[in-house]
Amino acid sequence: MPGLDLARPAVVTGGAGAIGGFLVRALLARGASVRVIDNLSSGSVAHLPDVATEPRLTLHTLDIRQAEPLRRVFEGAGSLWHLAANPDIRRGTVEPTLDLEHGTVGTSNVLEAARLGDVPQVLFSSSSVVYGYPARFPTPEDYGPLLPQSLYGASKLASEGLISAYASCYGLRGVLFRFANIIGPTMTHGVIFDFFDKLRRDPTQLEVLGDGAQAKSYLRTEDCVDAMLLAAARAPGLVEAYNLGTADRTSVREIAEKVVAARGGHARIRYTGGRQGWAGDIPQQLLDIARISGLGWSPRWSSREAVDRTIGELAKAPG
């Protein structure tokens, strides 16, 4: 990969998460050594290969809010894949400093560690929520002004700004990935996971926040990781932003009906009403993926196919 140094170790923050685990395995498969930083608050070692039997993998159980311990992990590294963050957008509304600390402050700490370690490239998992309520669909990367509606979105946008500033001041190359809803078999949050969890606790009914008309794109984790690796290799500029999603979207109502069917079809679906599912929710999302497609990427599964595949996996999962 001409734009990605795999001869030196890759540092992956949040590497034990649902997306991070896939990314770590993909980097190892390409011959890289990987240093994972994760405090395991939401990630799990089960998402990773066995550290005892994989000599190219090391796990550092560290919190990115603490700057000093991070620095030794970055010595001699060739890239930083920054995925660590609060994974639950709604929780940030209840705990207003959560995204500031885990997102913005954490990003500042890992960027400074990368700078001190002479790491040349940072790949960042941002989010489509930086667009706020867009008036244009599909939404391109140059849409503006960017007015996020959640503290999570504000933190992601602030982190993008920090990466851009570090690129300008120190020459650190930055690639920003604005994710749609990323789903897969190891997911631990999100609408599909939440629906299964609600039905596990009460099989007779499924409460759906909002009116069910919310519609967004859902991208499989495998497709997401493939796009990240491709952009890391081919992104031409010092700082580039890429939307990662699908060309279609799926409604919450459709997902609810499919999850209920997968659980036997007996639960009654009850909608709480309203356009938003919760404060800070973006009810409609569809990303323009022309820029990442121009690098040679396309998703293997549509949004609807990704949803169906994930529901099938979670329906068979223990518990």
Secondary structure, DSSP 8 states (H G I E B T S, - for coil): -TTS--SS-EEEETTTSHHHHHHHHHHHHTT--EEEE---SS--GGGS--TTT-TTEEEE---TT--GGGGGGGTT-SEEEE--S---HHHHHHSTTHHIIIIIIHHHHHHHHHHHTT--EEEEEEEGGGG-S-SSSSB-TT------SSHHHHHHHHHHHHHHHHHHHH--EEEEEEE-EEE-TT--SSHHHHHHHHHHH-TTEEEESB-S--EE-EEEHHHHHHHHHHHHHH--SSEEEEEE--SS-EEHHHHHHHHHHHTTS--EEEE-BSS-SSTT--SB--B--HHHHTTT---SS-HHHHHHHHHHHHHHS--
